[in-house]
């Protein structure tokens, strides 16, 4: 496995959990910084990408209710409102009345939003692939599998 410079081998069984999670946190911060830099040329933050990607993944007509978007990106409605305001001003999505419920809204990605998110996601994937390039062909799938085991256990 690739070396990190972090003293994992010297960690005792008592401090190993701390060492593992320190690495996870460091990796998360670096990944956020690098992805943020990859999305910046598109005028997008990490949060903006989450919202647009959720709409993109919803399939045609790329429309969701704000509550569905909140659930998809695990965000409060108050936080989502500000994000939707910004993305709507940028012309990447539009809000319109729900045809089935006068009290509700629908959020729909615009053609420009589709173009921008597709390009931003491509840049993000290239950045992620670059970060994983430190691992060999067997290590990346092993890491993904081990992380999935942890996430599944914590979600249970």
Secondary structure, 3 states (H helix, E strand, C coil): CCCCCCCCCCCCCCCHHHHHHHHHHHHHHHHHHHHHHHHHCCCCCHHHHHHHHHHHHCCCCCEECHHHHHHHHCCCHHHHHHHHHHHHHCCCEEEEEECCEEEEEEEEECHHHHHHHHHHHHHHHHHHHHHHCCCCHHHHHHHHHHHHHHHHHHHC
